[in-house]
Amino acid sequence: MVDAHRTFVIVGGGLAGAKAAETLRAEGFTGRVILIGDERDHPYERPPLSKGYLTGSDERDSVFVHEPAWYAGADIELHLGQPAVRLDRENKAVSLGDGTRVHYDKLLLVTGAEPRRLEVPGTDLAGVHHLRRLAHADRLRGVLSALGQENGHLVIAGAGWIGLEVAAAARSYGAEVTVVAPSPTPLHSVLGPELGALFADLHREHGVRFHFGARLTEIVGEDGLVHHVRTDDGDEHPAHDVLAAIGAAPRTALAEAAGLELAPGPSGGIAVDAALRTSDPDIYAAGDAAAVRHPLLGERLRVEHWANALNGGPAAARSMLDQEVSYDRLPYFFSDQYDLGMEYSGYAPPGSYDQVVCRGDVGKREFVAFWLRDNQVLAGMNANIWDVTGPIQDLIRSGAKVDPHTLADPGVPLASLGTPDGAGAADAPGAAGTA
């Protein structure tokens, strides 16, 4: 039986929100749990939107976190299709778009992120797309199928994970694909040029055309439909559809209007401590919208990937229950493109590392790559090699100095590195890595 004297409210109907609600019940919370989502669909996972569901290999129902009946069975009250429009911290209440006012004792903000918009002429034309929500994927599936049947052209603005995964999906349907990006390689801000070039080669082998060092300046239409695009270097590319895949911005308007502290800088987000508490002790935040003071990495990070929602929601729920929480999960994400599957752990943006070391066969795309600074592993990516995420994360967490030659040797078990006997002579003369 639900105890109506305590009410925990979750604003955000994604994976983080659903897993937080699940965790509250699993940890024995008997008060009211109210989950508010501005989409009419039940909470779902986002990776299939650019992977299995988009390609047609997975059914629509596979994306949902729980069966719809689960929420009633767990006494989770749902307000779907209703945006939260105002947060009244003084009276501890959330106002919804339909005028409903919901009281809370504790509140979790898992408001997610929204795709960044192209600010160029022509974005109002039919055939300009974003991919963030299930409704977007529903529409884009039909678009890619039609483009494949008609030998149509898709132009993708942006060469990040979403852009590349949609490019792979589009090629699987037979569509022509051109990717336009200001960076010198795909995934440049995450993998740097060393591994970004590998993904460029992979996509070129499958017929994708790249136009690097350029930005879209105009989407040109004919009879209200996309006809071609122009870039800032004067080039034109044929296009029947355009996907804007230029990143996502945290949805912080509700928090900002309520006076909660936000993280500075271009990434932004709702500032939270390691326990996922905001500047208001009764309000927590997790998932894409939260910028966490990471206890291991020593800086504030906002991570938009699936694993952060999967783990952050439950961590916030435990923190709301006054359990001791220090959210120190390493950033982790995965991607599947054509015959390449990969997993990445850690944090090593360009400029933070001084060498990249690979073990395995890069040519066959069966390898593990490591990003190092002063012989310390900051991040690792396994490509078509599996069951090594644990040892990679252990090595990053250890902070150990490793010999790059030893790190590159497939004969040395990863699990032995990062230990006093297995770290190797990291400071030995001539120690060097392979890019």
Disulfide bonds with the S-S distance in Angstrom:
none
